[in-house]
């Protein structure tokens, strides 16, 4: 029963974790806008999300006793392949952070994070309604 509930919320959980991590990366880019030779970084959210979803299958090991614990397959959501942004307007000091791009991506990611939270709240409300009938 709990496994089915976990599966019901897994996609939103994955999206929230990855959006949170992306927000940290974008904030780091913004914070280092004046650091010489700093290279702006980001990751392809769609590819990383699909990779995380595809890898969420359970692994089972052969056991000699029913009380042996099975390891959970852990996917490091916090290690998607970080890539460097291509600069559109080179900076003299070698910094590739473009504030307009970073602020746009930061705002877009924040809105999508909030949307994921809203979707998760709706799922919880629908499950609560199904269980209580109210």
Rosetta blueprint (number, residue, H / E / L):
1 X L
2 X H
3 X H
4 X H
5 X H
6 X H
7 X H
8 X H
9 X H
10 X H
11 X H
12 X H
13 X H
14 X H
15 X H
16 X H
17 X H
18 X H
19 X H
20 X H
21 X H
22 X H
23 X H
24 X H
25 X H
26 X H
27 X H
28 X H
29 X H
30 X H
31 X H
32 X L
33 X L
34 X L
35 X L
36 X L
37 X L
38 X L
39 X L
40 X L
41 X E
42 X E
43 X L
44 X L
45 X H
46 X H
47 X H
48 X H
49 X H
50 X H
51 X H
52 X H
53 X H
54 X H
55 X L
56 X L
57 X L
58 X L
59 X L
60 X L
61 X L
62 X L
63 X L
64 X L
65 X L
66 X L
67 X L
68 X L
69 X L
70 X L
71 X L
72 X L
73 X L
74 X L
75 X L
76 X L
77 X H
78 X H
79 X H
80 X L
81 X L
82 X L
83 X E
84 X E
85 X L
86 X L
87 X L
88 X L
89 X L
90 X L
91 X L
92 X L
93 X L
94 X L
95 X L
96 X L
97 X L
98 X L
99 X H
100 X H
101 X H
102 X H
103 X H
104 X H
105 X H
106 X H
107 X H
108 X H
109 X H
110 X H
111 X H
112 X H
113 X H
114 X H
115 X H
116 X H
117 X H
118 X H
119 X H
120 X H
121 X H
122 X H
123 X H
124 X H
125 X H
126 X H
127 X H
128 X H
129 X H
130 X H
131 X H
132 X H
133 X L
134 X L
